[in-house]
Amino acid sequence: MFTSVAAIYRNGRTELLEPPLSVTEARVIVTFLTDGRAVDLTERGLGPEQVADLPARLKAFAGD
């Protein structure tokens, strides 16, 4: 079974943007996207509270 979770790699560390559901321990494969650009959500008009709330709001699309 595969579970995908978005993450940001910065300063040698990988920070998951949401917790993986039903996974307590697993081997992982890290794939770096070739564009290398992080999305600056503040440039798109989102404040810190809205950014923190995004994973919960996007769960509705997890099955798509």
C-alpha positions in Angstrom: 0.0 0.0 0.0 1.2 3.5 -0.8 0.3 6.7 1.1 1.4 10.1 -0.3 1.8 13.2 1.8 3.0 16.6 0.7 6.2 17.9 2.4 8.7 20.7 2.2 12.5 19.9 2.3 14.4 22.7 3.8 17.9 22.9 5.5 18.4 19.2 5.4 15.0 18.3 7.0 11.7 17.1 5.6 8.6 18.7 7.1 5.3 16.9 6.4 2.5 19.3 5.6 -0.1 16.8 7.1 0.2 13.7 9.2 -0.1 10.4 7.3 -3.3 8.6 8.3 -2.9 5.1 9.9 0.9 5.0 9.5 3.0 4.7 12.7 6.2 3.3 11.1 7.2 2.7 7.5 10.0 2.9 4.9 9.6 6.0 2.7 10.6 7.1 -0.8 11.3 10.8 -1.2 10.8 12.3 -4.6 12.0 15.8 -5.3 9.8 17.8 -7.7 11.9 19.2 -10.5 10.7 22.8 -10.4 12.3 23.4 -7.0 9.9 26.2 -6.2 8.1 26.4 -2.9 4.6 28.0 -3.1 4.5 31.2 -1.0 1.0 31.1 0.2 1.2 34.7 1.7 1.7 35.9 -1.9 -1.6 34.2 -2.7 -3.4 36.1 0.1 -3.4 33.4 2.8 -2.5 34.3 6.4 -0.8 31.9 9.0 -4.2 30.7 10.4 -5.5 29.9 6.9 -2.3 28.1 6.0 -2.4 26.0 9.3 -6.1 25.1 8.5 -5.3 23.9 4.9 -4.6 20.2 5.6 -8.0 19.8 7.4 -9.8 21.6 4.6 -8.2 19.5 1.9 -9.0 16.2 3.5 -12.3 16.2 1.6 -10.3 15.8 -1.6 -8.1 12.9 -0.4 -10.1 10.2 -2.2 -10.1 12.1 -5.6 
